[in-house]
């Protein structure tokens, strides 16, 4: 099932795509796509309502917003693709490298992204996002981890490398600039995605293919990431995990220009849709 939030910023309505491809208004079923809508019983209620064919059809959306409202926390995994670790000259980590991204970095999949003031190395990163659907702490098995996942979406983990790497402290400085996490267009439920380690990821800058990878190259797979993270923090419905990026970022290819105002970035993941952002100035 594909779930989304359509409409102008602050006025999005929850929608789901039926078998014909039409988008159906879910307002009377869940109110909004927020953490409470991710519970298994809520998703079953949505699926039943969509299959019934009685929900109002929504006209083709001019804009998709983030497919989840009131995101809790965003946990990110660094250096989680073997080819990306190689291109940056880093060793493949023995354990997942974790950092946090604030929920207020999230914007819609096609919204403008702002190059922050003082930036000279704003970079791109297409990532598979995991959306948590049930509370998870101290998970023991990959089966337990899979059961905690409501679905998946595309995250663009935009990064400012000078802030991240050269200004001291943790990576968070280069990860939490305004608009630095375009998210969506859809949340695709875990049952439809199936095996999350068989997804292709691609990203273009001004029409030039920069990243072309697969989740099969992850150092730590999705279920292991969820299990691992749950050992250090409790995951709640509405939390998001950005699972890392494949090779092809500007940081990893010497001489590659970084992003500036006017650039256009497009990205996609198999089955999860496509994003397009024009970059502007903060």
C-alpha atoms as an extended CHARMM CRD file, in Angstrom:
* protein
*
       282  EXT
         1         1  UNK       CA              0.0000000000        0.0000000000        0.0000000000  PROA      1               0.0000000000
         2         2  UNK       CA              1.2430000000        3.4790000000       -0.8890000000  PROA      2               0.0000000000
         3         3  UNK       CA              0.4150000000        6.2170000000        1.5930000000  PROA      3               0.0000000000
         4         4  UNK       CA              1.0560000000        9.9160000000        1.1220000000  PROA      4               0.0000000000
         5         5  UNK       CA              0.0650000000       13.4050000000        2.2270000000  PROA      5               0.0000000000
         6         6  UNK       CA             -1.0710000000       15.7030000000       -0.5610000000  PROA      6               0.0000000000
         7         7  UNK       CA             -1.5510000000       19.4500000000       -0.5110000000  PROA      7               0.0000000000
         8         8  UNK       CA              0.1550000000       22.7080000000        0.2840000000  PROA      8               0.0000000000
         9         9  UNK       CA              2.5210000000       22.9940000000        3.2540000000  PROA      9               0.0000000000
        10        10  UNK       CA              0.5590000000       22.8470000000        6.4920000000  PROA      10              0.0000000000
        11        11  UNK       CA             -2.6270000000       21.7680000000        4.7260000000  PROA      11              0.0000000000
        12        12  UNK       CA             -1.7450000000       18.2560000000        3.5370000000  PROA      12              0.0000000000
        13        13  UNK       CA             -4.4120000000       15.5550000000        3.6300000000  PROA      13              0.0000000000
        14        14  UNK       CA             -3.7150000000       11.8350000000        4.0200000000  PROA      14              0.0000000000
        15        15  UNK       CA             -4.2350000000        9.7360000000        0.8980000000  PROA      15              0.0000000000
        16        16  UNK       CA             -3.6990000000        6.1430000000       -0.2280000000  PROA      16              0.0000000000
        17        17  UNK       CA             -3.3840000000        4.7350000000       -3.7270000000  PROA      17              0.0000000000
        18        18  UNK       CA             -5.9140000000        2.1150000000       -4.7610000000  PROA      18              0.0000000000
        19        19  UNK       CA             -5.4070000000       -0.7100000000       -7.2690000000  PROA      19              0.0000000000
        20        20  UNK       CA             -6.4310000000        1.5210000000      -10.1740000000  PROA      20              0.0000000000
        21        21  UNK       CA             -3.7690000000        4.0800000000       -9.2950000000  PROA      21              0.0000000000
        22        22  UNK       CA             -6.2550000000        6.6480000000       -7.9940000000  PROA      22              0.0000000000
        23        23  UNK       CA             -5.5520000000        8.4340000000       -4.7250000000  PROA      23              0.0000000000
        24        24  UNK       CA             -8.2340000000        8.1160000000       -2.0300000000  PROA      24              0.0000000000
        25        25  UNK       CA             -8.7930000000       10.5780000000        0.8160000000  PROA      25              0.0000000000
        26        26  UNK       CA             -8.1010000000        8.9370000000        4.1950000000  PROA      26              0.0000000000
        27        27  UNK       CA             -9.1850000000       11.8370000000        6.3930000000  PROA      27              0.0000000000
        28        28  UNK       CA            -12.2790000000       10.0680000000        7.7130000000  PROA      28              0.0000000000
        29        29  UNK       CA            -10.2670000000        6.9190000000        8.4630000000  PROA      29              0.0000000000
        30        30  UNK       CA             -7.1120000000        8.1770000000       10.2080000000  PROA      30              0.0000000000
        31        31  UNK       CA             -7.3050000000       11.9630000000       10.3070000000  PROA      31              0.0000000000
        32        32  UNK       CA             -3.6680000000       12.2560000000        9.2670000000  PROA      32              0.0000000000
        33        33  UNK       CA             -0.7050000000        9.9950000000        8.5890000000  PROA      33              0.0000000000
        34        34  UNK       CA              0.9780000000       10.3640000000       11.9520000000  PROA      34              0.0000000000
        35        35  UNK       CA              2.4790000000        7.8290000000       14.3960000000  PROA      35              0.0000000000
        36        36  UNK       CA             -0.9610000000        6.6080000000       15.4820000000  PROA      36              0.0000000000
        37        37  UNK       CA             -1.7880000000        5.7000000000       11.8640000000  PROA      37              0.0000000000
        38        38  UNK       CA              1.2030000000        3.3360000000       11.6680000000  PROA      38              0.0000000000
        39        39  UNK       CA             -0.0760000000        0.7830000000       14.1700000000  PROA      39              0.0000000000
        40        40  UNK       CA             -0.8560000000       -2.5730000000       12.5070000000  PROA      40              0.0000000000
        41        41  UNK       CA             -4.5680000000       -2.2860000000       13.3210000000  PROA      41              0.0000000000
        42        42  UNK       CA             -4.6960000000        1.2320000000       11.8620000000  PROA      42              0.0000000000
        43        43  UNK       CA             -2.9770000000        0.1140000000        8.6420000000  PROA      43              0.0000000000
        44        44  UNK       CA             -5.4390000000       -2.7720000000        8.3560000000  PROA      44              0.0000000000
        45        45  UNK       CA             -8.3040000000       -0.3120000000        8.7670000000  PROA      45              0.0000000000
        46        46  UNK       CA             -6.8550000000        1.8530000000        5.9880000000  PROA      46              0.0000000000
        47        47  UNK       CA             -6.3610000000       -1.1160000000        3.6570000000  PROA      47              0.0000000000
        48        48  UNK       CA             -9.9300000000       -2.2730000000        4.2120000000  PROA      48              0.0000000000
        49        49  UNK       CA            -11.3240000000        1.1930000000        3.5650000000  PROA      49              0.0000000000
        50        50  UNK       CA             -9.2880000000        1.6370000000        0.3680000000  PROA      50              0.0000000000
        51        51  UNK       CA            -10.3040000000       -1.7900000000       -0.9220000000  PROA      51              0.0000000000
        52        52  UNK       CA            -13.9590000000       -0.9460000000       -0.2720000000  PROA      52              0.0000000000
        53        53  UNK       CA            -13.8400000000        1.7050000000       -2.9880000000  PROA      53              0.0000000000
        54        54  UNK       CA            -16.0500000000        4.1990000000       -1.1540000000  PROA      54              0.0000000000
        55        55  UNK       CA            -13.4470000000        6.7470000000       -0.0980000000  PROA      55              0.0000000000
        56        56  UNK       CA            -13.4160000000       10.0340000000       -2.0540000000  PROA      56              0.0000000000
        57        57  UNK       CA            -11.0220000000       10.2150000000       -4.9740000000  PROA      57              0.0000000000
        58        58  UNK       CA             -8.5050000000       13.0500000000       -4.7100000000  PROA      58              0.0000000000
        59        59  UNK       CA             -7.6390000000       14.9850000000       -7.8530000000  PROA      59              0.0000000000
        60        60  UNK       CA             -4.0430000000       14.6300000000       -9.0460000000  PROA      60              0.0000000000
        61        61  UNK       CA             -1.9510000000       16.2600000000       -6.3590000000  PROA      61              0.0000000000
        62        62  UNK       CA             -0.0110000000       19.3700000000       -7.3070000000  PROA      62              0.0000000000
        63        63  UNK       CA              2.2800000000       18.6880000000       -4.3620000000  PROA      63              0.0000000000
        64        64  UNK       CA              3.1280000000       15.7740000000       -2.1170000000  PROA      64              0.0000000000
        65        65  UNK       CA              4.3200000000       16.7340000000        1.3260000000  PROA      65              0.0000000000
        66        66  UNK       CA              6.3000000000       14.4790000000        3.6410000000  PROA      66              0.0000000000
        67        67  UNK       CA              4.2830000000       11.2320000000        3.8890000000  PROA      67              0.0000000000
        68        68  UNK       CA              4.4300000000       11.2450000000        7.6870000000  PROA      68              0.0000000000
        69        69  UNK       CA              3.3290000000       13.9790000000       10.0790000000  PROA      69              0.0000000000
        70        70  UNK       CA              4.8060000000       14.5250000000       13.5420000000  PROA      70              0.0000000000
        71        71  UNK       CA              7.9660000000       12.5060000000       12.9710000000  PROA      71              0.0000000000
        72        72  UNK       CA              9.5730000000       11.5700000000       16.2790000000  PROA      72              0.0000000000
        73        73  UNK       CA             13.3220000000       11.3070000000       15.7460000000  PROA      73              0.0000000000
        74        74  UNK       CA             15.5200000000       10.6570000000       12.7300000000  PROA      74              0.0000000000
        75        75  UNK       CA             18.3980000000        8.2630000000       13.3400000000  PROA      75              0.0000000000
        76        76  UNK       CA             21.0110000000        8.1290000000       10.5790000000  PROA      76              0.0000000000
        77        77  UNK       CA             23.6200000000        5.5100000000        9.7140000000  PROA      77              0.0000000000
        78        78  UNK       CA             26.9470000000        6.6950000000        8.2770000000  PROA      78              0.0000000000
        79        79  UNK       CA             29.3220000000        4.7860000000        5.9940000000  PROA      79              0.0000000000
        80        80  UNK       CA             26.8390000000        1.9460000000        5.5500000000  PROA      80              0.0000000000
        81        81  UNK       CA             27.6510000000        1.0810000000        1.9280000000  PROA      81              0.0000000000
        82        82  UNK       CA             30.9150000000       -0.6340000000        1.1360000000  PROA      82              0.0000000000
        83        83  UNK       CA             31.4700000000        1.3690000000       -2.0500000000  PROA      83              0.0000000000
        84        84  UNK       CA             30.7940000000        4.6590000000       -0.2570000000  PROA      84              0.0000000000
        85        85  UNK       CA             33.2820000000        3.8170000000        2.5060000000  PROA      85              0.0000000000
        86        86  UNK       CA             35.8860000000        3.0130000000       -0.1450000000  PROA      86              0.0000000000
        87        87  UNK       CA             35.3540000000        6.2240000000       -2.1030000000  PROA      87              0.0000000000
        88        88  UNK       CA             35.7600000000        8.3790000000        1.0210000000  PROA      88              0.0000000000
        89        89  UNK       CA             38.8860000000        6.5160000000        2.1350000000  PROA      89              0.0000000000
        90        90  UNK       CA             37.2180000000        5.2770000000        5.3190000000  PROA      90              0.0000000000
        91        91  UNK       CA             37.4150000000        1.7940000000        6.7620000000  PROA      91              0.0000000000
        92        92  UNK       CA             34.2460000000       -0.2620000000        6.6970000000  PROA      92              0.0000000000
        93        93  UNK       CA             32.9100000000        0.1870000000       10.2540000000  PROA      93              0.0000000000
        94        94  UNK       CA             32.7840000000       -2.7370000000       12.6610000000  PROA      94              0.0000000000
        95        95  UNK       CA             29.5210000000       -1.4260000000       14.0940000000  PROA      95              0.0000000000
        96        96  UNK       CA             26.9590000000        0.9920000000       12.6570000000  PROA      96              0.0000000000
        97        97  UNK       CA             27.9780000000        4.6470000000       12.8570000000  PROA      97              0.0000000000
        98        98  UNK       CA             24.9870000000        6.5690000000       14.2420000000  PROA      98              0.0000000000
        99        99  UNK       CA             24.0990000000       10.2480000000       14.2780000000  PROA      99              0.0000000000
       100       100  UNK       CA             20.8530000000       12.1770000000       14.5950000000  PROA      100             0.0000000000
       101       101  UNK       CA             18.9470000000       14.4970000000       12.3270000000  PROA      101             0.0000000000
       102       102  UNK       CA             16.2410000000       16.8280000000       13.6390000000  PROA      102             0.0000000000
       103       103  UNK       CA             12.6610000000       16.3080000000       12.4130000000  PROA      103             0.0000000000
       104       104  UNK       CA             12.4550000000       19.9890000000       11.4700000000  PROA      104             0.0000000000
       105       105  UNK       CA             14.8790000000       19.3400000000        8.5980000000  PROA      105             0.0000000000
       106       106  UNK       CA             12.1070000000       17.3970000000        6.8140000000  PROA      106             0.0000000000
       107       107  UNK       CA             10.4250000000       18.9150000000        3.7680000000  PROA      107             0.0000000000
       108       108  UNK       CA              8.4010000000       17.4890000000        0.9130000000  PROA      108             0.0000000000
       109       109  UNK       CA             10.0830000000       15.4650000000       -1.8400000000  PROA      109             0.0000000000
       110       110  UNK       CA              9.9210000000       18.2670000000       -4.4060000000  PROA      110             0.0000000000
       111       111  UNK       CA             10.2630000000       21.2770000000       -2.1200000000  PROA      111             0.0000000000
       112       112  UNK       CA             13.1100000000       23.7690000000       -2.4390000000  PROA      112             0.0000000000
       113       113  UNK       CA             16.3000000000       22.9100000000       -0.5510000000  PROA      113             0.0000000000
       114       114  UNK       CA             18.3660000000       25.7920000000        0.7900000000  PROA      114             0.0000000000
       115       115  UNK       CA             22.1540000000       25.9680000000        0.5520000000  PROA      115             0.0000000000
       116       116  UNK       CA             23.0640000000       27.3360000000        4.0080000000  PROA      116             0.0000000000
       117       117  UNK       CA             24.9430000000       30.5800000000        4.5360000000  PROA      117             0.0000000000
       118       118  UNK       CA             28.6890000000       30.0390000000        4.5330000000  PROA      118             0.0000000000
       119       119  UNK       CA             28.4140000000       26.7020000000        2.7390000000  PROA      119             0.0000000000
       120       120  UNK       CA             31.0530000000       25.6550000000        0.2600000000  PROA      120             0.0000000000
       121       121  UNK       CA             30.4430000000       21.8770000000        0.1970000000  PROA      121             0.0000000000
       122       122  UNK       CA             26.7240000000       21.0790000000        0.1810000000  PROA      122             0.0000000000
       123       123  UNK       CA             26.4600000000       17.4390000000       -0.9010000000  PROA      123             0.0000000000
       124       124  UNK       CA             23.7970000000       14.9300000000       -1.9400000000  PROA      124             0.0000000000
       125       125  UNK       CA             22.9370000000       11.4750000000       -0.5100000000  PROA      125             0.0000000000
       126       126  UNK       CA             20.0510000000        9.2830000000       -1.6660000000  PROA      126             0.0000000000
       127       127  UNK       CA             18.9610000000        6.9810000000        1.1630000000  PROA      127             0.0000000000
       128       128  UNK       CA             16.4080000000        4.3200000000        2.0170000000  PROA      128             0.0000000000
       129       129  UNK       CA             14.3730000000        5.4780000000        5.0200000000  PROA      129             0.0000000000
       130       130  UNK       CA             12.8260000000        2.9920000000        7.4460000000  PROA      130             0.0000000000
       131       131  UNK       CA              9.6370000000        4.1180000000        9.1950000000  PROA      131             0.0000000000
       132       132  UNK       CA              9.0040000000        2.5210000000       12.5800000000  PROA      132             0.0000000000
       133       133  UNK       CA              5.4540000000        1.3350000000       13.2910000000  PROA      133             0.0000000000
       134       134  UNK       CA              5.6210000000       -0.1200000000       16.7970000000  PROA      134             0.0000000000
       135       135  UNK       CA              7.6600000000        0.5220000000       19.9210000000  PROA      135             0.0000000000
       136       136  UNK       CA             10.9670000000       -1.3490000000       19.8540000000  PROA      136             0.0000000000
       137       137  UNK       CA             13.5780000000       -1.7090000000       22.5980000000  PROA      137             0.0000000000
       138       138  UNK       CA             16.2960000000       -4.3360000000       23.0320000000  PROA      138             0.0000000000
       139       139  UNK       CA             15.1290000000       -6.3530000000       20.0410000000  PROA      139             0.0000000000
       140       140  UNK       CA             16.7440000000       -9.7700000000       19.9050000000  PROA      140             0.0000000000
       141       141  UNK       CA             16.2580000000      -11.0000000000       16.3380000000  PROA      141             0.0000000000
       142       142  UNK       CA             15.9070000000       -9.7510000000       12.7890000000  PROA      142             0.0000000000
       143       143  UNK       CA             12.3560000000      -11.1160000000       12.8290000000  PROA      143             0.0000000000
       144       144  UNK       CA             11.5850000000       -8.8400000000       15.7640000000  PROA      144             0.0000000000
       145       145  UNK       CA             13.0870000000       -5.9220000000       13.8520000000  PROA      145             0.0000000000
       146       146  UNK       CA             11.0520000000       -6.6440000000       10.7360000000  PROA      146             0.0000000000
       147       147  UNK       CA              7.8620000000       -6.7120000000       12.8120000000  PROA      147             0.0000000000
       148       148  UNK       CA              8.6010000000       -3.1800000000       14.0900000000  PROA      148             0.0000000000
       149       149  UNK       CA              8.8060000000       -1.6680000000       10.5830000000  PROA      149             0.0000000000
       150       150  UNK       CA              5.6950000000       -0.0140000000        9.1610000000  PROA      150             0.0000000000
       151       151  UNK       CA              7.1980000000        0.8480000000        5.7970000000  PROA      151             0.0000000000
       152       152  UNK       CA              9.8260000000        2.5930000000        3.7200000000  PROA      152             0.0000000000
       153       153  UNK       CA             10.3510000000        5.8960000000        1.9100000000  PROA      153             0.0000000000
       154       154  UNK       CA             13.0460000000        7.9230000000        0.1600000000  PROA      154             0.0000000000
       155       155  UNK       CA             15.1710000000       10.2950000000        2.2260000000  PROA      155             0.0000000000
       156       156  UNK       CA             17.5850000000       12.8000000000        0.7400000000  PROA      156             0.0000000000
       157       157  UNK       CA             20.2110000000       13.2030000000        3.4680000000  PROA      157             0.0000000000
       158       158  UNK       CA             21.6000000000       16.5300000000        2.2780000000  PROA      158             0.0000000000
       159       159  UNK       CA             24.9290000000       17.3010000000        3.9760000000  PROA      159             0.0000000000
       160       160  UNK       CA             27.3040000000       20.2520000000        4.3020000000  PROA      160             0.0000000000
       161       161  UNK       CA             30.7530000000       18.6490000000        4.4210000000  PROA      161             0.0000000000
       162       162  UNK       CA             32.7450000000       21.6040000000        5.7230000000  PROA      162             0.0000000000
       163       163  UNK       CA             30.3260000000       22.0080000000        8.6280000000  PROA      163             0.0000000000
       164       164  UNK       CA             30.2890000000       18.2450000000        9.1600000000  PROA      164             0.0000000000
       165       165  UNK       CA             33.9900000000       17.4470000000        8.9740000000  PROA      165             0.0000000000
       166       166  UNK       CA             36.0690000000       20.5940000000        9.3990000000  PROA      166             0.0000000000
       167       167  UNK       CA             34.2740000000       22.6700000000       12.0260000000  PROA      167             0.0000000000
       168       168  UNK       CA             34.8390000000       20.4380000000       15.0700000000  PROA      168             0.0000000000
       169       169  UNK       CA             32.4490000000       18.3590000000       17.1230000000  PROA      169             0.0000000000
       170       170  UNK       CA             29.9610000000       15.8450000000       15.8120000000  PROA      170             0.0000000000
       171       171  UNK       CA             28.5640000000       15.3350000000       12.3220000000  PROA      171             0.0000000000
       172       172  UNK       CA             25.2880000000       16.9730000000       13.3530000000  PROA      172             0.0000000000
       173       173  UNK       CA             26.5360000000       20.4370000000       12.3360000000  PROA      173             0.0000000000
       174       174  UNK       CA             26.5580000000       19.4480000000        8.6810000000  PROA      174             0.0000000000
       175       175  UNK       CA             23.3240000000       17.4600000000        8.7640000000  PROA      175             0.0000000000
       176       176  UNK       CA             20.7350000000       19.7020000000       10.4040000000  PROA      176             0.0000000000
       177       177  UNK       CA             20.5200000000       22.7870000000        8.2250000000  PROA      177             0.0000000000
       178       178  UNK       CA             16.9980000000       23.8550000000        7.2970000000  PROA      178             0.0000000000
       179       179  UNK       CA             15.3900000000       21.7440000000        4.5140000000  PROA      179             0.0000000000
       180       180  UNK       CA             18.1900000000       19.1310000000        4.6390000000  PROA      180             0.0000000000
       181       181  UNK       CA             15.8810000000       16.0800000000        4.6250000000  PROA      181             0.0000000000
       182       182  UNK       CA             13.4530000000       15.9150000000        1.7000000000  PROA      182             0.0000000000
       183       183  UNK       CA             11.2150000000       12.9100000000        2.4430000000  PROA      183             0.0000000000
       184       184  UNK       CA              8.7360000000       10.9520000000        0.3120000000  PROA      184             0.0000000000
       185       185  UNK       CA              6.7780000000       11.1170000000       -1.9290000000  PROA      185             0.0000000000
       186       186  UNK       CA              5.1760000000        7.9840000000       -0.4730000000  PROA      186             0.0000000000
       187       187  UNK       CA              5.3950000000        5.7190000000        2.5070000000  PROA      187             0.0000000000
       188       188  UNK       CA              5.2100000000        2.1990000000        1.0850000000  PROA      188             0.0000000000
       189       189  UNK       CA              4.1740000000       -0.4460000000        3.5890000000  PROA      189             0.0000000000
       190       190  UNK       CA              6.6700000000       -3.1640000000        4.4250000000  PROA      190             0.0000000000
       191       191  UNK       CA              4.5310000000       -5.9540000000        2.9630000000  PROA      191             0.0000000000
       192       192  UNK       CA              4.5950000000       -4.3160000000       -0.4730000000  PROA      192             0.0000000000
       193       193  UNK       CA              8.3430000000       -3.6670000000       -0.4240000000  PROA      193             0.0000000000
       194       194  UNK       CA              9.2480000000       -7.2160000000        0.6230000000  PROA      194             0.0000000000
       195       195  UNK       CA             13.0030000000       -7.7120000000        0.8290000000  PROA      195             0.0000000000
       196       196  UNK       CA             14.5670000000       -4.2730000000        1.5120000000  PROA      196             0.0000000000
       197       197  UNK       CA             18.0090000000       -5.5160000000        0.4310000000  PROA      197             0.0000000000
       198       198  UNK       CA             17.0360000000       -5.6970000000       -3.2480000000  PROA      198             0.0000000000
       199       199  UNK       CA             16.3520000000       -2.0510000000       -4.0530000000  PROA      199             0.0000000000
       200       200  UNK       CA             18.1680000000        0.1250000000       -6.5640000000  PROA      200             0.0000000000
       201       201  UNK       CA             18.9700000000        3.7360000000       -5.6220000000  PROA      201             0.0000000000
       202       202  UNK       CA             19.8170000000        6.4630000000       -8.1350000000  PROA      202             0.0000000000
       203       203  UNK       CA             20.5050000000       10.2090000000       -8.0090000000  PROA      203             0.0000000000
       204       204  UNK       CA             21.1130000000       12.8190000000      -10.7150000000  PROA      204             0.0000000000
       205       205  UNK       CA             22.5170000000       16.3600000000      -10.4770000000  PROA      205             0.0000000000
       206       206  UNK       CA             21.4550000000       18.6420000000      -13.3160000000  PROA      206             0.0000000000
       207       207  UNK       CA             20.5680000000       15.5500000000      -15.3480000000  PROA      207             0.0000000000
       208       208  UNK       CA             23.9020000000       13.7640000000      -14.7830000000  PROA      208             0.0000000000
       209       209  UNK       CA             23.7500000000       10.4000000000      -13.0160000000  PROA      209             0.0000000000
       210       210  UNK       CA             25.8920000000       10.5850000000       -9.8700000000  PROA      210             0.0000000000
       211       211  UNK       CA             24.7380000000        7.6700000000       -7.7030000000  PROA      211             0.0000000000
       212       212  UNK       CA             23.6270000000        4.2620000000       -8.9530000000  PROA      212             0.0000000000
       213       213  UNK       CA             23.6980000000        1.6940000000       -6.1670000000  PROA      213             0.0000000000
       214       214  UNK       CA             21.7730000000       -1.0960000000       -4.5010000000  PROA      214             0.0000000000
       215       215  UNK       CA             20.7750000000       -1.8040000000       -0.9300000000  PROA      215             0.0000000000
       216       216  UNK       CA             22.4520000000       -5.2070000000       -1.3850000000  PROA      216             0.0000000000
       217       217  UNK       CA             25.7460000000       -3.3360000000       -0.8420000000  PROA      217             0.0000000000
       218       218  UNK       CA             24.8400000000       -2.2450000000        2.6900000000  PROA      218             0.0000000000
       219       219  UNK       CA             27.3790000000       -3.1520000000        5.3500000000  PROA      219             0.0000000000
       220       220  UNK       CA             24.5580000000       -3.6100000000        7.8620000000  PROA      220             0.0000000000
       221       221  UNK       CA             21.1870000000       -4.6400000000        6.4750000000  PROA      221             0.0000000000
       222       222  UNK       CA             17.9140000000       -2.9490000000        7.3650000000  PROA      222             0.0000000000
       223       223  UNK       CA             16.8050000000       -5.4970000000        9.9500000000  PROA      223             0.0000000000
       224       224  UNK       CA             20.1930000000       -5.5130000000       11.6420000000  PROA      224             0.0000000000
       225       225  UNK       CA             20.1570000000       -1.7090000000       11.7920000000  PROA      225             0.0000000000
       226       226  UNK       CA             16.7600000000       -1.6560000000       13.5060000000  PROA      226             0.0000000000
       227       227  UNK       CA             17.8230000000       -4.3890000000       15.9370000000  PROA      227             0.0000000000
       228       228  UNK       CA             21.1090000000       -2.6140000000       16.6660000000  PROA      228             0.0000000000
       229       229  UNK       CA             19.6300000000        0.8520000000       17.1750000000  PROA      229             0.0000000000
       230       230  UNK       CA             17.0770000000       -0.5840000000       19.6140000000  PROA      230             0.0000000000
       231       231  UNK       CA             19.9230000000       -1.5760000000       21.9360000000  PROA      231             0.0000000000
       232       232  UNK       CA             20.8070000000        2.0960000000       22.5050000000  PROA      232             0.0000000000
       233       233  UNK       CA             17.4960000000        3.9390000000       22.2920000000  PROA      233             0.0000000000
       234       234  UNK       CA             13.8210000000        3.0840000000       22.2690000000  PROA      234             0.0000000000
       235       235  UNK       CA             12.2820000000        3.3570000000       18.8320000000  PROA      235             0.0000000000
       236       236  UNK       CA              8.7190000000        4.6400000000       18.7360000000  PROA      236             0.0000000000
       237       237  UNK       CA              6.0480000000        4.7250000000       16.0130000000  PROA      237             0.0000000000
       238       238  UNK       CA              6.8450000000        7.6260000000       13.7280000000  PROA      238             0.0000000000
       239       239  UNK       CA             10.6050000000        7.4240000000       14.1910000000  PROA      239             0.0000000000
       240       240  UNK       CA             12.6470000000        7.2780000000       10.9640000000  PROA      240             0.0000000000
       241       241  UNK       CA             16.0010000000        5.6510000000       10.2530000000  PROA      241             0.0000000000
       242       242  UNK       CA             18.0590000000        6.8710000000        7.2810000000  PROA      242             0.0000000000
       243       243  UNK       CA             20.1200000000        3.8290000000        6.3670000000  PROA      243             0.0000000000
       244       244  UNK       CA             23.0900000000        5.2910000000        4.4930000000  PROA      244             0.0000000000
       245       245  UNK       CA             24.0590000000        6.1770000000        0.9320000000  PROA      245             0.0000000000
       246       246  UNK       CA             25.9100000000        4.4110000000       -1.8960000000  PROA      246             0.0000000000
       247       247  UNK       CA             28.9750000000        5.7160000000       -3.7130000000  PROA      247             0.0000000000
       248       248  UNK       CA             28.8410000000        8.7880000000       -5.9160000000  PROA      248             0.0000000000
       249       249  UNK       CA             28.6360000000       11.6980000000       -3.5010000000  PROA      249             0.0000000000
       250       250  UNK       CA             30.7210000000       14.7890000000       -4.2500000000  PROA      250             0.0000000000
       251       251  UNK       CA             32.8910000000       14.1160000000       -1.1860000000  PROA      251             0.0000000000
       252       252  UNK       CA             34.0060000000       10.8110000000       -2.6600000000  PROA      252             0.0000000000
       253       253  UNK       CA             34.9250000000       12.0130000000       -6.1550000000  PROA      253             0.0000000000
       254       254  UNK       CA             37.7040000000       14.6320000000       -6.1200000000  PROA      254             0.0000000000
       255       255  UNK       CA             37.0260000000       17.5750000000       -8.3840000000  PROA      255             0.0000000000
       256       256  UNK       CA             33.2600000000       17.0910000000       -8.3680000000  PROA      256             0.0000000000
       257       257  UNK       CA             31.4460000000       20.4220000000       -7.9170000000  PROA      257             0.0000000000
       258       258  UNK       CA             29.2830000000       20.6870000000       -4.8200000000  PROA      258             0.0000000000
       259       259  UNK       CA             25.7190000000       21.9850000000       -4.9210000000  PROA      259             0.0000000000
       260       260  UNK       CA             24.9230000000       25.6570000000       -5.3770000000  PROA      260             0.0000000000
       261       261  UNK       CA             21.7330000000       27.6580000000       -5.7940000000  PROA      261             0.0000000000
       262       262  UNK       CA             20.0680000000       26.8220000000       -9.1030000000  PROA      262             0.0000000000
       263       263  UNK       CA             21.1470000000       23.1760000000       -9.2000000000  PROA      263             0.0000000000
       264       264  UNK       CA             18.4800000000       20.4940000000       -9.6300000000  PROA      264             0.0000000000
       265       265  UNK       CA             18.7510000000       17.1330000000       -7.9070000000  PROA      265             0.0000000000
       266       266  UNK       CA             16.5420000000       14.1580000000       -8.7950000000  PROA      266             0.0000000000
       267       267  UNK       CA             16.5520000000       10.8330000000       -6.9660000000  PROA      267             0.0000000000
       268       268  UNK       CA             14.6240000000        7.5750000000       -6.8990000000  PROA      268             0.0000000000
       269       269  UNK       CA             14.4760000000        4.1750000000       -5.2390000000  PROA      269             0.0000000000
       270       270  UNK       CA             12.8390000000        1.1710000000       -6.8590000000  PROA      270             0.0000000000
       271       271  UNK       CA              9.1470000000        1.0630000000       -5.9330000000  PROA      271             0.0000000000
       272       272  UNK       CA              9.3200000000        4.1060000000       -3.6550000000  PROA      272             0.0000000000
       273       273  UNK       CA              8.8760000000        6.9080000000       -6.1560000000  PROA      273             0.0000000000
       274       274  UNK       CA             10.9920000000        9.8630000000       -7.1780000000  PROA      274             0.0000000000
       275       275  UNK       CA             12.0520000000       13.2480000000       -5.8120000000  PROA      275             0.0000000000
       276       276  UNK       CA             13.0980000000       16.4630000000       -7.5270000000  PROA      276             0.0000000000
       277       277  UNK       CA             14.4970000000       19.5190000000       -5.7710000000  PROA      277             0.0000000000
       278       278  UNK       CA             15.7850000000       22.8350000000       -7.0030000000  PROA      278             0.0000000000
       279       279  UNK       CA             18.3590000000       24.3550000000       -4.6800000000  PROA      279             0.0000000000
       280       280  UNK       CA             18.1480000000       27.9330000000       -3.4910000000  PROA      280             0.0000000000
       281       281  UNK       CA             19.9950000000       30.1930000000       -1.0520000000  PROA      281             0.0000000000
       282       282  UNK       CA             19.2460000000       30.4650000000        2.6530000000  PROA      282             0.0000000000
